[in-house]
Amino acid sequence: MIDMLGIGGLSWTFDPRSRISHMVSAAEVAARVADRRWHRYRAGQGAKGPRWYAWAWARIDDKTTDGCRWLLIRRNLTTGEPAFYRCYAPP
């Protein structure tokens, strides 16, 4: 598993197997999400009908802080355009 520490639109990643740290963008994190990890949910009614998106998330903290920080990724099913949200859940 790769752990990520979120800093703005970039994330530091640490792979415990290789013990290597490097910085990646939120878009790179989204590109690494396996197809089976995307979930399709409706995001309400739009002017042209229901708005469906694919959603995925990745933990972006170092697991030593209180609470959890996540990168929530929304992908437009028609255009493939991503949107990114930083989320926090207290302990």
C-alpha positions as a LaTeX table, in Angstrom:
\begin{tabular}{lrrr}
\hline
Residue & $x$ (\AA) & $y$ (\AA) & $z$ (\AA) \\
\hline
Met1 & 0.00 & 0.00 & 0.00 \\
Ile2 & 1.21 & 3.51 & $-0.76$ \\
Asp3 & 0.61 & 6.14 & 1.93 \\
Met4 & 0.23 & 9.79 & 0.92 \\
Leu5 & 0.61 & 13.09 & 2.77 \\
Gly6 & $-1.44$ & 15.82 & 1.09 \\
Ile7 & 0.09 & 19.24 & 0.58 \\
Gly8 & $-2.07$ & 21.53 & $-1.61$ \\
Gly9 & $-2.62$ & 19.96 & $-5.03$ \\
Leu10 & 0.43 & 17.74 & $-4.56$ \\
Ser11 & 1.04 & 14.73 & $-2.35$ \\
Trp12 & 4.19 & 13.25 & $-0.89$ \\
Thr13 & 4.06 & 9.49 & $-1.25$ \\
Phe14 & 5.96 & 6.90 & 0.71 \\
Asp15 & 6.08 & 3.29 & $-0.42$ \\
Pro16 & 7.03 & 1.19 & 2.62 \\
Arg17 & 8.22 & $-1.68$ & 0.39 \\
Ser18 & 10.84 & 0.41 & $-1.41$ \\
Arg19 & 11.21 & 3.12 & 1.30 \\
Ile20 & 11.12 & 5.79 & $-1.43$ \\
Ser21 & 9.35 & 9.15 & $-1.06$ \\
His22 & 8.39 & 11.39 & $-3.97$ \\
Met23 & 5.85 & 14.07 & $-4.85$ \\
Val24 & 2.88 & 13.37 & $-7.12$ \\
Ser25 & $-0.04$ & 15.50 & $-8.26$ \\
Ala26 & $-3.68$ & 14.77 & $-7.46$ \\
Ala27 & $-4.12$ & 13.94 & $-11.18$ \\
Glu28 & $-1.39$ & 11.29 & $-10.90$ \\
Val29 & $-3.12$ & 9.79 & $-7.88$ \\
Ala30 & $-6.37$ & 9.65 & $-9.89$ \\
Ala31 & $-4.58$ & 7.99 & $-12.81$ \\
Arg32 & $-3.31$ & 5.25 & $-10.47$ \\
Val33 & $-6.78$ & 4.29 & $-9.20$ \\
Ala34 & $-7.69$ & 0.84 & $-10.49$ \\
Asp35 & $-10.89$ & 0.62 & $-12.55$ \\
Arg36 & $-12.56$ & $-1.60$ & $-9.93$ \\
Arg37 & $-12.02$ & 1.11 & $-7.26$ \\
Trp38 & $-14.20$ & 3.72 & $-9.04$ \\
His39 & $-17.82$ & 3.86 & $-7.81$ \\
Arg40 & $-20.66$ & 5.35 & $-9.83$ \\
Tyr41 & $-23.05$ & 7.62 & $-7.93$ \\
Arg42 & $-25.72$ & 10.10 & $-8.92$ \\
Ala43 & $-24.99$ & 13.69 & $-7.86$ \\
Gly44 & $-28.46$ & 15.13 & $-8.24$ \\
Gln45 & $-30.71$ & 16.32 & $-11.03$ \\
Gly46 & $-29.26$ & 18.66 & $-13.66$ \\
Ala47 & $-30.93$ & 20.69 & $-16.40$ \\
Lys48 & $-30.43$ & 17.78 & $-18.82$ \\
Gly49 & $-31.30$ & 14.99 & $-16.41$ \\
Pro50 & $-29.48$ & 13.10 & $-13.67$ \\
Arg51 & $-25.80$ & 13.87 & $-13.15$ \\
Trp52 & $-23.77$ & 10.68 & $-12.75$ \\
Tyr53 & $-20.09$ & 10.65 & $-11.77$ \\
Ala54 & $-17.45$ & 8.07 & $-10.94$ \\
Trp55 & $-15.94$ & 8.57 & $-7.47$ \\
Ala56 & $-12.77$ & 7.26 & $-5.82$ \\
Trp57 & $-10.73$ & 8.21 & $-2.77$ \\
Ala58 & $-7.20$ & 7.81 & $-1.45$ \\
Arg59 & $-5.88$ & 8.41 & 2.04 \\
Ile60 & $-3.37$ & 11.30 & 1.96 \\
Asp61 & $-1.99$ & 11.49 & 5.49 \\
Asp62 & 0.88 & 9.76 & 7.19 \\
Lys63 & $-1.41$ & 7.95 & 9.66 \\
Thr64 & 0.42 & 9.56 & 12.61 \\
Thr65 & $-1.90$ & 12.57 & 12.82 \\
Asp66 & $-5.25$ & 12.73 & 14.54 \\
Gly67 & $-8.11$ & 11.92 & 12.20 \\
Cys68 & $-7.92$ & 10.96 & 8.53 \\
Arg69 & $-7.25$ & 13.08 & 5.47 \\
Trp70 & $-8.52$ & 11.87 & 2.10 \\
Leu71 & $-8.33$ & 12.92 & $-1.52$ \\
Leu72 & $-11.84$ & 12.48 & $-2.95$ \\
Ile73 & $-11.81$ & 12.29 & $-6.75$ \\
Arg74 & $-14.86$ & 12.88 & $-8.95$ \\
Arg75 & $-14.64$ & 11.93 & $-12.64$ \\
Asn76 & $-17.13$ & 13.09 & $-15.25$ \\
Leu77 & $-18.44$ & 9.97 & $-17.03$ \\
Thr78 & $-18.83$ & 11.78 & $-20.36$ \\
Thr79 & $-15.65$ & 13.84 & $-20.60$ \\
Gly80 & $-13.42$ & 12.04 & $-18.09$ \\
Glu81 & $-12.59$ & 15.40 & $-16.49$ \\
Pro82 & $-11.56$ & 14.99 & $-12.83$ \\
Ala83 & $-12.34$ & 17.20 & $-9.85$ \\
Phe84 & $-10.48$ & 16.91 & $-6.54$ \\
Tyr85 & $-11.62$ & 17.48 & $-2.96$ \\
Arg86 & $-9.53$ & 17.35 & 0.21 \\
Cys87 & $-11.51$ & 15.82 & 3.05 \\
Tyr88 & $-10.93$ & 15.41 & 6.78 \\
Ala89 & $-12.58$ & 13.06 & 9.26 \\
Pro90 & $-11.88$ & 13.66 & 12.96 \\
Pro91 & $-10.94$ & 10.70 & 15.16 \\
\hline
\end{tabular}
